[in-house]
Amino acid sequence: MKGQHVNSRKLAGASAASVGAATAVAALLLGTLSGSAGEEPTASAFGIAAKGLLPIEPTPFVEAPRDGHKALLEVPGPDRNGIYVGLLKVEAEKFRSKATAVKVDVLGLRLKVIEATCENGHGDSSIIGTDSEGKSSPYSGQTLDLSPVVKVEFNRQYRDHDKLTVDAAVISLLPGDRHGQALSAKDLNLFQSLASKQLKVPTMDQLQAAHAKSAAPAGPPTVGDLLGLLGKDNPSLNLTKGDRGEALEEIVISSASCREEHHEYHHEQKEQAPPPKPVEAHLPVTH
């Protein structure tokens, strides 16, 4: 039997002050863990990724090695701009993968453990909250609407032919489908507490004044009014992506992907000779 080879690195006590540092360390340690170039991996996993205001490449990231061994990597998570993760652990082997995040505090979401698993084209996720020791498995696509400014989706699953991807938690800041919703002073305060400190956030009075000049001046200001002023006061922001239904910031925690294993008969394998079959015959008798 072929022995299991685990390539593991744990950066105990290392500084997790920036996502960039964790990314660099992950790239250094991965080495030959990924499959050969041009070949689709049978499984893969990453700990955290983000797009929008604060882009983060999938970190750490592993692919199942082609030789059947296991790829395993542990790194400290990021700690800046409203994103903190104590530890990220990812592993991939053959048609199985798993991603685990420990001590998560991201855009107001605080959880002890967030985990995604995938095996042979089937997957699930589990979470352990800070207010309970119980472990739960959210159903696929379960959504937690905290406010018009932030949304959390658990156990997001999607397929690409025979490949399944399970994202344990997806946190969206100013989700693209909420632009028309009313925005209260409490919502604005929540957004300000979650947004980067470098971002210029308008006051409620400024939002109300902008809404009064909009095409629909009746009622309270909306998320769309907030986006409009954010784009005006922060010229470096590219807010046109919001028109495509994307969030201002989307963060994925614990993602596992795997393909479905297909057992096929290979004709090039050596064929076994058929068992002998007795044949009845009448032989002449000679003297």
Helices and strands as residue ranges (DSSP letters): E 6-7, H 19-30, E 43-52, E 56-63, E 70-75, E 79-80, E 83-93, E 96-106, E 109-119, E 122-129, E 135-136, E 142-147, E 150-160, E 163-173, G 176-178, H 185-194, H 204-212, H 223-233, G 239-244, E 249-259
